[in-house]
Amino acid sequence: MDIKDGLLDVFSALLPPRQRVLALFTAKWTIGALRPIVELGIPELLAAGPQTADDLAAATSVDPDALYRVLRCCAAAGIFAETEGRTFAHTPASDALRMDVPDTIRDMFLFASDMMMWRPYEDVLHTVQTGETAFDHVFGMSFFEFLKANPDRSALFDRAMIQNRYPATNQILDEFDFGRFRKIADVGGGKGQFLADILTRFPESTGVLCDLPHVVVDAKPVFEAAGVAERVEIVDTDFFAEVTPGCDAYLIKHAMHNWNDTDAARIARTIRTAIGDDQNARLLIVDMVLTAPGGWDIGKLTDIEMLAALGGRERSADEWHRMLAAEGFEPANDPQPGNLAILEYRAKS
């Protein structure tokens, strides 16, 4: 079944059309079962080979029957493999939940299933009724204020963002010519993983990592591990106030969608100021570009996370163009909608 037909069509053979919405419950049940398994370190324990639920329970000091039942649920969903004797082994999906593999998604899963990302969904009705972010309503503060107040959650968020690599991200790295730009500023670039990937592929370019002090404080090892540290400048930056001038490209990846149009425009404004009169400089936005009404689009789903938790939004190409035109930019490419894309803008003459 092509998922582009819509999530409910995946269950077309199991339920009659008027009951297919009930199939969405399976996501809740599976995520609820998988989270304690990851928290207990079961994926790491299975790295040595198949084990029984009883052996895994003894190793983690938990109830054997309860552990078996959550493992059985995840195996039924295709995440682990179950054989006779209540024995479980890895599949490619579960192996990626190990913390000790290069392409792990462990922290990304733990972040997405953390209570800070679940509880806002208990009151999306408040958002629909008022336009206010459910996260703010539930926690009494914004998402980013919450991270500042909870360093452990902030650290989890940072680790998750390093692992947040859609297949389309690699496609952008493979297909877009970042080598056109001598000096690239990664605005709101976190620990710098994406900038490190760019500089690895384009050895003639240099980079400037621009983010808040508590974010970039641990960025240097990322660049050292990639072998590009000598080509990177790390700058403490509040992108609502200013960004480093004199760069050939200003990249902002998966950050603009965190903000409403007013705040996103403020970020664009500081970048436009940094560009000044340089007609060759570019603003590069890596984010979702929504399709026309109707049909499958992952961005229309992630937009609910922006709506309920962060107060931001996903945007169509027209919405991107309209917002950025007001800040002195015009489009320089025509990105394909329906996935993560790179939008290129130049300063209006």
Beta strands, then each sheet from edge to edge (+ up, - down):
strand 1: 51-52
strand 2: 80-83
strand 3: 87-90
strand 4: 183-187
strand 5: 206-211
strand 6: 232-236
strand 7: 249-253
strand 8: 282-290
strand 9: 315-316
strand 10: 329-331
strand 11: 339-347
sheet 1: 1+ 3- 2+
sheet 2: 6+ 5+ 4+ 7+ 8+ 9+
sheet 3: 6+ 5+ 4+ 7+ 8+ 11- 10+
end
